[in-house]
Amino acid sequence: MDLVQFGSYIKELRKKRGLTLASLSALSGVSHPYLSQIENGKLKNFPSPEILIKISEPLDVRYEKLLKAAGHLDNEALHDYYEHDVKLYEMITKVLKALSTDGYFFEDVQIKIFETFSENMSFEPGLNEFNELYLEYLRYKEEDEWDYIDVDLEEDFIKYYNYNTVLRSFTAEFNASAFDWREETLNKLTELALERINSSESVEASKKELSLFLEQPNILYKTHKLSKQQIKLLESFLDTLIMDSQKSKKIALTLFDQGNSIEEISKIINESPETIQEWTIKENK
């Protein structure tokens, strides 16, 4: 793949996501002119891994796939260097999604997010001033009036600290010296996500409990340590179960709409009448 072909590939990915160059620039932190040069094949060299990791998330493409397309993984040494970072990136996206909804962090984790990233956020106009005001705001709440809410500051928080800005900051310093900080940060956020999952206040996050748990080392089943291959097989099995359940639900609802009784449907798809009744009640709400 040459530079022109690579540019066409990036352009195709962007259009598939329904993004303009301006919106891709805003989401990735890569300048509009530079993205334009990429797509038009005007660069002298392929974009660096630092650039590729920033655009991979908004383009909804695996970082490793972009590395291969740009020829960076032809070098075995470079592949080894970035392999660990690819895994970190995959894990941080999963954890950040568990801590947020529609790109915004849940209220009960916002202070932890601020404490974790305030000294390592990528530069944004007004960010330093906001950090100072938000620190004063937190001190006031802690010392004087915990129930006090500053609406303007809370709105500014989600502007500076959201899924995209935090992910961008996590991947901004792409070098060996940043590995330790990223691993430590990932561990902190994983613990935070698991705490939230185990809390009765977190119904939304609890949907991701098993997927996060399976990322942890030394998982045992009846005293036997599961290998990475066994965990992947388990995930594939669970995915198949979910897909089969979704197919059964679709068939059941179709048969129900056609006038079949719940008992008849139960015999056809081999599912319990109670489950079928629950599906039909939810569908009709």
ZISULKA-V352612 format. One record per backbone hydrogen bond with DSSP energy under -0.5 kcal/mol. CO is the residue of the C=O (numbers start at 1). NH is the residue of the N-H. E is the energy in kcal/mol with one decimal. If there is no record, write none. Layout:
co->[CO CO]
nh->[NH NH]
e->[E E]
This chain:
co->[2 3 4 5 6 7 8 9 10 11 12 13 14 15 20 21 22 23 24 25 31 32 33 34 35 36 37 37 38 48 48 49 50 51 52 53 54 55 56 57 62 63 64 65 66 67 67 68 71 72 74 75 76 77 78 79 80 82 83 84 85 86 87 88 89 90 91 92 93 94 95 97 99 101 103 104 106 106 107 109 110 111 112 113 114 117 117 124 126 127 128 129 130 131 132 133 134 135 136 137 138 139 140 140 145 149 150 151 152 153 154 155 156 157 160 162 163 164 165 166 167 168 169 172 173 175 176 178 179 180 181 182 183 184 185 186 187 188 189 190 191 192 193 194 195 196 199 201 202 203 204 205 206 208 209 210 212 213 219 221 223 224 227 228 229 230 231 232 233 234 235 236 237 238 239 240 241 242 243 244 245 246 247 248 249 250 251 252 253 254 255 256 261 262 263 264 265 266 266 272 273 274 275 276 277 278 279 280 282]
nh->[6 7 8 9 10 11 12 13 14 15 16 17 19 18 24 25 26 27 28 29 35 36 37 38 39 40 42 43 41 51 52 53 54 55 56 57 58 59 61 60 66 67 68 69 70 72 73 71 74 75 76 79 80 81 82 83 84 86 87 88 89 90 91 92 93 94 95 96 97 98 99 100 106 104 163 101 109 110 110 113 114 115 116 117 118 120 121 127 130 131 132 133 134 135 136 137 138 139 140 141 142 143 144 145 148 151 154 155 156 157 158 159 160 161 162 166 167 168 169 170 171 172 173 174 175 178 179 182 183 184 185 186 187 188 189 190 191 192 193 194 195 196 197 198 199 199 202 203 206 207 207 208 209 212 213 214 215 216 226 224 225 221 231 232 233 234 235 236 237 238 239 240 241 242 243 244 245 246 247 248 249 250 251 252 253 254 255 256 257 258 260 259 265 266 267 268 269 270 271 276 277 278 279 280 281 282 283 284 285]
e->[-2.6 -2.3 -2.2 -2.0 -2.3 -2.4 -2.3 -2.1 -2.5 -2.4 -2.1 -1.4 -2.3 -1.1 -2.4 -2.2 -2.1 -2.2 -2.0 -2.5 -2.2 -2.3 -2.1 -2.0 -2.4 -1.9 -2.5 -0.7 -1.4 -0.6 -2.3 -2.4 -0.8 -1.6 -1.4 -0.6 -0.5 -1.6 -2.3 -1.4 -1.6 -2.2 -2.1 -2.3 -2.1 -2.1 -0.8 -1.3 -1.0 -0.7 -0.7 -2.2 -2.1 -1.9 -2.2 -1.6 -0.7 -2.4 -1.7 -2.1 -2.6 -2.2 -2.2 -2.8 -2.0 -1.5 -2.4 -2.8 -1.9 -1.4 -1.1 -0.9 -2.1 -1.9 -2.7 -2.6 -1.8 -0.7 -0.9 -2.3 -2.5 -2.7 -2.1 -2.3 -2.4 -2.2 -0.7 -2.4 -2.1 -2.8 -1.8 -2.1 -3.1 -2.1 -1.9 -2.3 -2.4 -2.3 -2.4 -2.3 -2.3 -2.6 -3.0 -1.6 -1.4 -0.9 -2.4 -2.2 -2.2 -2.1 -1.3 -0.7 -2.1 -3.6 -0.5 -2.6 -2.3 -2.4 -2.0 -2.4 -1.6 -0.6 -0.6 -1.3 -1.2 -1.4 -1.3 -2.4 -2.7 -2.5 -2.5 -2.8 -2.3 -2.0 -2.6 -2.5 -2.3 -2.2 -2.7 -2.5 -2.5 -2.2 -2.3 -2.1 -0.5 -0.8 -1.6 -0.6 -1.5 -0.6 -1.0 -2.3 -1.5 -2.0 -2.5 -2.5 -1.3 -1.8 -3.0 -1.6 -0.5 -2.6 -2.2 -2.3 -2.2 -2.2 -2.6 -2.4 -2.4 -2.5 -2.5 -2.2 -2.3 -2.4 -2.5 -2.8 -2.3 -2.4 -2.3 -2.5 -2.4 -2.2 -2.4 -2.8 -2.5 -1.9 -2.6 -2.3 -2.3 -1.3 -2.2 -1.6 -2.4 -2.3 -1.5 -1.8 -2.5 -1.0 -1.1 -2.0 -2.6 -2.0 -2.2 -2.3 -2.2 -2.2 -2.3 -1.6 -0.9]
